[in-house]
Amino acid sequence: MSEQTKTTSTRRDFLVKSGTIAAATTLVGTSAPHVHAAEDNTIQIALVGCGGRGTGAVVNALSVQNGPIKLVAMADVFEDRLAISHRSLSTQLTNKVDVPDERKFIGFEAYKQAIDCLKPGDVVIFTTPCAFRWVHFTYAIEKGVNVFMEKPVTADGPTSRKMFELAKKAEEKNLKVGVGLMVRHCKARQALAQKIHDGELGDVLTLRAYRMAGPTGSASTAPAPKGMSDLEWQIRRFHAFLWASGGAVSDFLIHNIDEGCWAKGEWPVQAIASGGRHYRGTTVDQNFDSYSIEFTFGDGTKMLVNGRTIPGCKTDFATYVHGTKGSAIFSTAGHVPARSRIFKGQNFNKDEQIWAYPDREPNPYQVEWNDLIQAIRQDETYNEVERGVKSSLVTSMGRMAAHTGQLITYDQMLNCDHEFAPNADKLVLGGPAPLQSDAEGRYPIPLPGLNPEREYEVLG
């Protein structure tokens, strides 16, 4: 047994014992804080990617009521992002944030320095653009630390293949890995999914999912400000660029697509799609403003997904399931609360409602962290990466179908050789970006029918 394996096992054993005691002592109130006063049962957190989602993930992590936990290191490419996040977290959770200046790291190699502050059994949070997910995950596995990574986890075929392999390596080391598809931890959706799988809707015939809103995130983006490099602008406005995030489809529609696949209980085998750009002015991002995707499952069942980011239009943010015995609203208006319901007809009439989730819905953003920390302290098998990759890959399949104008199968997407950012592990501040502009400062955009093999032309 290697020294690192011995250390990992020793600390894991201790966390299991302390987690069991922590769970038990919650039943006796004030005795809990005194149980481990001299023991090292604190789970330490490092944050890599200090934007809004990363800051929110830390708040959820530090709010878990299952033994001591604290933030000890932070890393980002941009100093201003780290400073804003640190200030916010220090204000909200003063006693659980222990990040002095010497544990604040800036740059593309900062993730290594932050992870190096951790011990086996601790957790690193990856909330950077997904282009860097495989890079960071590789190092976390090498160091033997647990991981929480935000969705999507991939944006193309080559990185999906890498992440499938990394998932196996993490499993072999018994690492606990959560993926930020938090609606999978929603109690109302879980109850409805079980009812659907038990046959209460009969055979599922059609699923419909919508995320139609106004401008969202940085999906619509103007040219970089004067004096700012392409690389910095593309990372700061990552929703706008396919290499960084997979664009609006991968970052926004993935939740609804994942919900539909969960309700069906399988992954689709192909997709056709359409979309377009409207009222664009001087914007330079690579996204369409509207997407309409038809996924087909192995038995022929269809899932229809519509996304739109145009102001002034009808909005909808929900997922619906139609079966031979009735229908269901899987999610109603966003992520929280789901307000999941079943109807005996197909029109969602209130007088035909036959079931609704009866209890208060805990916030799934918090529940996913409760579940991850529980798995760490109890040494339960916990690895959401394979599912996260499949969800990301299926979402990319729909996106590629729209951007190329072709029917795209799951296997085609997985084996597509177009890697958006093959040099993601070699980027440097001040260096070139994975996406190059033309002489007029415009980036390549999808051209359905004209570029049937790739989502955009690689310039240079």
N, C-alpha and C positions, 0 to 999 in steps of 0.2 A: 504494500500500500504506500502511495506517495505521501510526502509530507502535506501537500495541499489537500489530498483526499482525507488524511487523518484530521486535519484542521476543520475541513468542511463537515465531516461526520460528527466530530466533537461538538461543534457549535450547533449543528442541526439537532443533535440529541438534547442539548441544553434548551434550545428554543422549544422543542416538543414538550419537555418536562415543565418549563416555565409557562408555556401556553396552556397546558392542562390545568396548572395551578391557578393561572390568571382567570381562566374560564370558571373554575370552581369558586374562586374568591369573589367574583361578581355577585354571588348569591349571599355573601355575608357583609356586603357594604364596605365599611371603613377599614377592614383588615387588609384589603388588597394592596394599598400602597406600601405596606411595610414588609411584604413577603420577600421581595427580592432587592432590598435596599443595597446589599453589598454584591449583588450578582450582575453579570453582564448579559441581561436578557433584553436589552434595548435593540429594537430593529432600527437600523440607520437607513436613511433615504438620501439618494443623490438625484438631483434633477438635471437632465440634459435636454435643453430646449425650453427657454424661460418665457415663452409667450403666454397668452391667456389660458390655453388649454393645459399647459404644463403647470401653471400656477394653480389652476383649479384642481388638477390631479393631486398636487401636494396638499391642498386643503383637505381633500377627501382622505388621503393617506393618513394625515396627522389627526384626523377626527375618528379613526377607528378606536373603539373602546375594547381593546383586547391586548393589554400589556403596553409597556412603554415603547414609544416610537418618536424619532426626531429627524429633522432635516439637517444634514451635516455638510453638504457640498452642492455647488451649482455650477453649471457650464452652459455657455452659449457662444455663438459666433460674434454676437453684438453686445457690447458692454452696456448700452442703454437698456436693452431688453432685460438683462440680468439685474440691473440696478432697480428697475421698476418692479420686477417680480419680488426681489428681496425685500424691498420697502413694504410692499403690500403684505407679504407673508409675515414679516416681522411685526407688523401692526396687528394682524389678526390672531397670530399664534405665537406670541412672544416667547413663551416658555418651551416651545417645541422647535424653535428655529435656532440652530447653533452653527452659523456659517460666517466665520470671520473672513477678513479680506484674503487671507492666505488659502482659503478653500473656495474662492470664487475664481473660475477659470474661463479664459476667453480664447476663442480661436477654433479651428477645425480639429485640432488634437485635444481640445479641452475635455472631451468626453472621457479620454483615458485617464486624465488627472483626477477627474471627479470619481470615476469608478475605483481608482486606486486608493481612495479614502475609505472604501468600504471593506467589510470582512465577509467571508462566506456566510450566507444566511440573510444578509442585508438586501436591499432592493434599489435598483436604479430605474428611474422613470425616463423613457424615451418619448419626447413630444416634439421632436424636430420634424421638418418635412420628411415624408416617408422615403425619399431617395437615400437617406442615410441609415435606414433601419437595419439593413443587413450588415453594414459596416460596424455599427455600434453593438448589435446583437452578438456578432462574432467575438468581440472583445469581452463582453459580459460573460459569455460562456467560458472563454479562456480563464477568466478570473473567478468563476464559480459563484456569481451573484445572481439573485433572483431578479426578474424583470417585469415591469409594466410598460407596455408599448401602446401608443395610440394607433388608431386605425387611420387610413388604410396601411397595411404593412408592406404592400408592394404596389407598383403601378404598371408593370410589364411582365412578359414571360420570363426573361432571364433572371430577374431578381426573385420572382416567385419560385423558380427552381432552387435558387440559393437558399431561400427561406425555408422551403420544405426540408432541405438537408440540415439546416441549422436547428430546426425544430426537433429532429431526431437526436442531434447531439445534446441539446438541452435536456431531453428526456433521459438520455443515457446518464447524465450527471445528476438526475433527480432535481433539476432546477424548477422552480415554480414560475410560470410565466402567464401573466394576464394580458389580454388584448382589449382595447377600448371600444369594443362593440357592446356598450353597457346595457343596451336594451335586452340582451340575453339574460341579464340578471334581474329584469323587471318581474315582480311577482305576479302582476295581472297578466302579462303576456305569457309567462310560464304556465299559468293555470289554463289559459285559452289554448295554447299550443298542445297541451296534454289532452284537452277535450277534442281538438281536431284530430289528433293522432289516434284517439280512442274511437273515432268514427261518428262523433255527434253531428258533424255536418255531412255525413255520407262521404262519397267520393269527391275530392276537391277537383273542380273543373276549371276555375279561373281565379287568378289572383290579380289585384290591381294595387299599384303603389304610386303615390304622388308626393313630390316636394316642389311645389310651384309657389314661388315667392318673388319679391323684388330682388335687387342686387344683394348678393350674399358674400360675405368675407371679402377676399381680394380677387374674386373671379373675374371681375371687369377691371382692367388696369391700364392706366395711361403710360406714356413713355417715362423712363427713369429721369429723375430730376438731374439737372446739370451738376456734374461733379461726382455723381454716384456711379459706381461700376455696374455693368450688367449682372455680375454675379451677386453682388449685394442686393440689387433691386429684385432679382428673381427669387432670392431666398426670403426677403422681406415680404414679397407679394406672391408667396408660393402657390396659392390657389390658381394663379393665372397661368402657370407653366406646367406642362405635362411631366417634364423630367422631375420636378420637385415634389409634386403631390398627386399626379394623375388627373389634375384639374377638377372642375366642378363635379363631374360625375363621380369620380373616385372618392372625393372628400365629402360630398353632401348626400348623394343618392345611395351610398353604400348601406346606410342604416335601413332604409326601406327595402332595398334588395335583399339584405340579410334577413329581415323579418319575413319576407315572402318565402325565401328558401327554408327558413325554420318552420313556418306554417306547413309548407308542403312536405318537409322532412327529407329533402334531397336537393341536389344542385342541378341547375339546368345544363343541357348539353349543347345548346347553340343559341344564337341571338341574331336578329336583324333589327335595324334601327335607322332613324333619320333625325335630322336636326338642322339648325341654321343660325346664322349670325344676323342681328337686326340693329338698326340705329346705332352703328358702331362709332362714328366720329373718328377720333384720333386714338382710340384704344388699341393696344398692341398684344393683349393676351391671346392665348390659343383656344379658348373655350367657345363653344356654341352657346347661344342664349336660351335655346330650347332643345330638349332631347325627348324622343319617343322611342322606347325600346320594347321589343317583343321577345321575351325569353321562352324557350321551349324545353320542357322536361322530358325525360326518357319515355314517359307514357303518353306524350303528346299534350299534356296540360300546358296552358299558356300563362305567363305572368307578364302583365303590361305595366311598364314603368314610365312615368312622365315627369320630367324636370323642367323648370323654367325659372329664369332670373330676370324677368322683365317687369319694370314698375308699371302700375296701373292696371294689371290683369287680375283675374280671379285667382285667389290663393287656395291652396290645399296642401296639407302635410299629414298624410294618413296612409294606412295600408288596409286593404279589404280582401276577404276570402269568400268565394262562392262555391257551395257544394250542392250535391243532389238532394240533401235534406234541409238545407237552410244556408244562411250566410253569417258572416262575422265581421265586426270591426276589430281588427287586430290592434291598431293604434289610431287615436282620434285626431289629435292636433299637435304634433310635435313629439318630443321624447317623453315628457313627464307632464301630467299623468297619462297613462295609456287609455284608461277608461274602456277596457276591452269588453265586448258584448257579443251575444249570439242572438240571431233572429230566425224565426221559422220561415220567413219569406226571403225575397231577394232585394227588397226596397228599403230596408233599415227603418221601417215604420215603428214608432215607439210602442204601439199596441201589439206588435208582433215580437217584441223582445222577450226572450225566454230565459236569458241568463245575463248577469253582469257581475264583474268581480266585486265581491261584497266588502272587502276590507280597505282600509287606508293603504295607499301605495307608497312604500318607502322609495326614496330617490335612488334609481339604479346606479347613478354615478357614485353614490356612497356604498351601495350594496356590493358592487364589483370589488371595491377595496376591502370591505369586510370579509368577503369570500377569499380573496388572495391572502390576506394576513392570517386568516384562520388556517388556510392550507399550509402556510409556512410554519406556523406555531405547532400544528398537529402533524406535520410531515405527511400531508395528504397529496396524492397525485394531482397535479394541477398544471396543465399546459394547454393553452388556448391557441397556440400558434398555427397549427395545421388548419383549424377552422377559420382563423383569421386570414390565412393565405388564400384559402378557397373562396372566401367571401370577397376578398380583394380581387382575385383573379376573375371571378364571375362578373364583378362590376366592370373590370377592365375589358372583358369580352363584349359587354354591351356598349361601352364607350368606343371601342375599336370598330364595332359594326357601324356605328353612326359616323365616325370620322372617315372610314374608308368607303362606305356605301355597300359593303359586302356582307354576306352571311358568314359569321365567324363562329366556329365551334370551340368548345372548351379545350380540346387538344390543340387546335390551331393557336389559341391564345397562349397556352402553356408553352408551346414550342416555337413561338414567334421569336426571331433572332434580334428584333429591334430593342436593344437596351437603351433606355433614354439617357442614363447617366453612368456609363461604364467606368468613369473615372471618379465616382463619388468618394472613393477613399483616398484620392490624391488632390482634391481641391485645396487651394491656398488663397488666403486673403490677398486681393490685388491681382489674382490670376484670372484666366479666361473662364467663362461660364460654359456649362454643357450645351446651352442653346445660344447660337450665334445669330446676330441680326444681319440684314442685308445693308447695302450702302445707304439706304434711306432710313435705317433704324427700325425696320419692321422685322418681326419674327415670323418664321414659317407657320402657317396655320393648316388645319386639316382641309383637304380638298376631295370630298367624296367623288368617286368615279375616276378622278384624274390620278389619284395616288391610291390604288387598290391594295397595295401590299403593306404600306406603312401609314401611320397616322399623320406624319408630316415629313417633309424632306429635310435631310440634315445638310445644312449649309457649310461651306468651307472644306 
